[in-house]
Structures are given as C-alpha cells and as structure tokens.
Amino acid sequence: MSNNSNGELKSFATLMQSLEEGQLHSDLTDEINTITKALQNHVINHGGSPKASLNIKLKFGLKGGVVEVSANTDTTLPVAPRSQSILWPDDKGNLCRQNPRQRDMFKDVNAPDAETRAV
C-alpha cells in the first residue's frame, strides 16, 4: 500500500487505499457496485437516464504532530417515479376525487334516497 519503504503515501490512490486500514476503499468499492446495480434496475423498471452520486469528504487535522484523516461518504441513488393523482378543490378548500362542479352522470339508482318513477 505504500510507495516506498518509509511508508510514504505519495499518490491520492495510495492514500485512499490505506485509510481506515483499507476499509474505506472496500466500502467505496461496494457503493460503486450498489450504484451500478441501482442504475441498471431503474432503466429496466422505469426507462430513462437515471443518475446517482457518491460524495466523499476527507477531513484533515494536525494534532500533536500527527495528521488525522477522517472520511464521510454520502450516496444518492435514483428514485423511482411516482404516479400522479387528479383532485379537485371544493368551495370549502377540501380535495375531492370528483369535480364538485359537475353533476354525477352515473348516480346509483338503487340508493335509498333515489326516487322511483314509472316510465
């Protein structure tokens, strides 16, 4: 993991591989695999051109002559689209499944308050 016998980490790739004794590199590799699968599944299920992101934030601090490095990661996967609902507002501000300004063309003729007439 080091670039020479002193253990110097001269490249960013070598640093990333050595952080957290290699666990960060392993976790990031797993996240890339998760992202790839999520993108593929999104296209299969919903089509389109989905997007995802993997953010890596490294914090460096110097304490007692020692550099401390800590990492935070944040993954955003594609979100499945949701369907829409069509609703109408009534005069009181309530939402209705049917347009309150239109008459019901298919009233239930068997309803108890329906008027029975001879034709």
Secondary structure, 3 states (H helix, E strand, C coil): CCCCCCCCCCCHHHHHHHHHHHHHHHHHHHHHHHHHHHHHHHHHHHCCCCCCEEEEEEEEEEECCEEEEEEEEEEECCCCCCCCCCCEECCCCCEECCCCCCCCCCCCCCCCCCCCCCC
